[in-house]
Amino acid sequence: MDKNLWKECVKFHGHECPGLAIGFRAAEIAGEKINIISLEDEDAVCITENEACGVDAVQYMTGCTLGKGNLIYRKTGKMAFSFFNRKTGESIRLLLKSTENDFEMTREERTKFILEGPIEEVYEIKKPHYEIPQKARIFNTIICENCKEGTPEHKIRLSKNKKLCLDCYEGYSRGW
């Protein structure tokens, strides 16, 4: 473990915690297994299944960000990260393992275990069950005919012949 890099991630995030360690170790493993650290611009991609502390470490270590479109949030709530290397086509999914001992450890012990424990005890490693996402695109801006705010064309909905943003659009559901 690179202790200086850990300290930099802690500084970026604001505090040391097991959640930050989860993302730090996941990015570290992905860096070793599929070489995603220091790739240019959008060649590294991360799909995070949570919006917790670990995402900050992933951003700091890999350069994946929401703004560049190479950090994608997939709302499953799982402590899982899928990493893709666009240059090589390699990918890896890291899912944090849970054990009964998790609740017996202090925060400090849990952080240390995540950072330094045997990989196979900390993570389940597999291939992502989805393909690498498309590169980020630039879309035309459409002005919502209700609130008059601009929104990208792929987020516009039609309702009663009006172009509406997602905030103004009233969805339709029949319960499934």
C-alpha positions as CSV (number, residue, x, y, z in Angstrom):
1,M,0.0,0.0,0.0
2,D,1.2,3.5,-0.9
3,K,0.9,5.3,2.4
4,N,1.6,8.7,0.8
5,L,-1.2,8.2,-1.7
6,W,-3.5,7.1,1.1
7,K,-2.7,10.3,3.0
8,E,-3.5,12.3,-0.2
9,C,-6.8,10.6,-0.6
10,V,-7.7,11.2,3.0
11,K,-6.9,14.9,2.5
12,F,-9.0,15.0,-0.6
13,H,-12.0,13.3,1.1
14,G,-11.7,15.2,4.4
15,H,-11.3,12.3,6.8
16,E,-10.1,8.7,7.2
17,C,-12.8,6.0,7.2
18,P,-13.5,2.5,6.2
19,G,-15.6,3.8,3.2
20,L,-12.7,5.7,1.8
21,A,-10.5,2.6,2.2
22,I,-13.0,0.5,0.2
23,G,-12.6,2.7,-2.9
24,F,-8.8,3.2,-2.3
25,R,-8.2,-0.6,-2.2
26,A,-10.5,-1.2,-5.2
27,A,-8.8,1.4,-7.3
28,E,-5.4,0.0,-6.2
29,I,-6.4,-3.5,-7.2
30,A,-7.8,-2.4,-10.5
31,G,-4.6,-0.5,-11.1
32,E,-2.6,-3.7,-10.6
33,K,-4.9,-6.1,-12.5
34,I,-5.9,-4.0,-15.5
35,N,-3.5,-1.0,-15.4
36,I,-6.1,1.8,-15.1
37,I,-4.0,4.3,-13.1
38,S,-2.5,7.1,-15.1
39,L,-4.4,6.4,-18.3
40,E,-5.1,9.4,-20.5
41,D,-8.4,11.3,-20.2
42,E,-11.3,8.8,-20.7
43,D,-9.4,5.6,-21.2
44,A,-10.1,4.6,-17.6
45,V,-13.7,4.1,-16.8
46,C,-15.3,3.3,-13.4
47,I,-18.9,2.3,-12.8
48,T,-19.7,2.7,-9.1
49,E,-22.7,1.1,-7.7
50,N,-22.8,3.4,-4.6
51,E,-22.4,7.0,-3.9
52,A,-20.4,6.5,-0.7
53,C,-17.0,7.7,0.6
54,G,-15.0,5.2,-1.6
55,V,-16.0,7.1,-4.7
56,D,-13.8,10.0,-3.7
57,A,-10.7,7.6,-3.6
58,V,-11.6,6.2,-7.0
59,Q,-11.8,9.7,-8.4
60,Y,-8.6,10.8,-6.9
61,M,-6.6,7.7,-7.9
62,T,-8.0,7.0,-11.4
63,G,-9.0,10.4,-12.7
64,C,-12.5,9.1,-13.4
65,T,-15.0,11.9,-12.8
66,L,-18.7,12.5,-13.5
67,G,-17.8,15.6,-15.5
68,K,-15.6,13.7,-18.0
69,G,-18.3,11.0,-18.2
70,N,-15.9,8.2,-17.2
71,L,-17.3,7.8,-13.7
72,I,-20.8,6.4,-13.9
73,Y,-23.2,5.9,-11.0
74,R,-25.3,2.8,-11.2
75,K,-27.8,2.9,-8.4
76,T,-27.7,-0.6,-6.9
77,G,-26.4,0.5,-3.5
78,K,-23.8,-2.3,-3.6
79,M,-20.2,-1.7,-2.5
80,A,-19.0,-2.6,-5.9
81,F,-16.8,-0.9,-8.5
82,S,-16.4,-2.0,-12.1
83,F,-13.3,-0.7,-13.9
84,F,-12.6,-0.7,-17.6
85,N,-9.4,0.0,-19.6
86,R,-10.5,1.3,-23.0
87,K,-7.0,0.8,-24.4
88,T,-6.7,-2.9,-23.7
89,G,-10.4,-3.9,-23.4
90,E,-9.8,-5.4,-19.9
91,S,-12.3,-5.1,-17.1
92,I,-12.7,-6.1,-13.5
93,R,-15.5,-5.9,-10.9
94,L,-14.7,-5.7,-7.3
95,L,-17.5,-6.4,-4.8
96,L,-16.7,-5.8,-1.1
97,K,-17.3,-9.0,0.9
98,S,-19.2,-8.8,4.1
99,T,-18.4,-11.0,7.1
100,E,-19.8,-11.5,10.6
101,N,-16.5,-9.9,11.9
102,D,-17.3,-6.6,10.3
103,F,-19.4,-5.5,13.2
104,E,-16.9,-6.7,15.8
105,M,-14.1,-4.5,14.5
106,T,-13.5,-0.8,15.4
107,R,-13.5,1.7,12.5
108,E,-9.7,1.7,12.7
109,E,-9.5,-2.1,12.6
110,R,-11.9,-2.2,9.7
111,T,-10.0,0.4,7.8
112,K,-6.7,-1.4,8.3
113,F,-8.3,-4.8,7.3
114,I,-9.7,-3.3,4.1
115,L,-6.4,-1.6,3.2
116,E,-4.1,-4.5,4.1
117,G,-6.1,-7.7,4.4
118,P,-5.8,-10.5,1.8
119,I,-7.5,-9.4,-1.4
120,E,-9.6,-12.6,-1.5
121,E,-10.9,-11.9,2.0
122,V,-11.8,-8.3,1.3
123,Y,-13.2,-8.5,-2.3
124,E,-15.0,-10.8,-4.6
125,I,-13.3,-10.3,-8.0
126,K,-15.2,-11.1,-11.2
127,K,-15.9,-9.7,-14.6
128,P,-18.6,-7.0,-15.0
129,H,-21.9,-8.3,-16.3
130,Y,-22.2,-5.4,-18.7
131,E,-20.2,-3.9,-21.5
132,I,-18.0,-0.9,-21.3
133,P,-20.2,2.2,-21.7
134,Q,-19.9,4.5,-24.7
135,K,-17.6,7.5,-24.4
136,A,-19.3,10.7,-23.3
137,R,-21.0,12.7,-26.0
138,I,-22.0,16.3,-26.3
139,F,-25.7,16.9,-26.9
140,N,-27.7,19.8,-28.2
141,T,-29.4,21.9,-25.5
142,I,-33.2,22.1,-25.7
143,I,-35.1,24.7,-23.7
144,C,-37.9,23.2,-21.6
145,E,-41.2,24.8,-22.7
146,N,-42.4,24.9,-19.1
147,C,-39.6,26.2,-16.9
148,K,-37.5,27.7,-19.8
149,E,-34.3,26.0,-18.5
150,G,-31.8,24.3,-20.9
151,T,-31.4,20.5,-20.8
152,P,-29.6,18.1,-23.1
153,E,-31.7,16.7,-25.8
154,H,-31.5,13.1,-24.6
155,K,-33.2,14.1,-21.3
156,I,-36.2,15.8,-22.9
157,R,-39.6,14.2,-22.8
158,L,-42.7,15.0,-24.9
159,S,-45.9,15.6,-23.1
160,K,-49.0,17.1,-24.8
161,N,-46.8,18.2,-27.7
162,K,-44.5,20.1,-25.4
163,K,-40.8,19.5,-24.9
164,L,-40.2,19.1,-21.1
165,C,-37.2,18.6,-18.9
166,L,-37.3,15.8,-16.4
167,D,-38.2,18.1,-13.6
168,C,-41.3,19.4,-15.4
169,Y,-42.3,16.1,-17.0
170,E,-45.0,14.1,-15.1
171,G,-44.3,10.5,-15.6
172,Y,-46.9,7.8,-16.3
173,S,-46.9,4.5,-14.5
174,R,-49.3,1.6,-14.2
175,G,-47.5,0.0,-11.3
176,W,-44.9,-2.1,-13.0
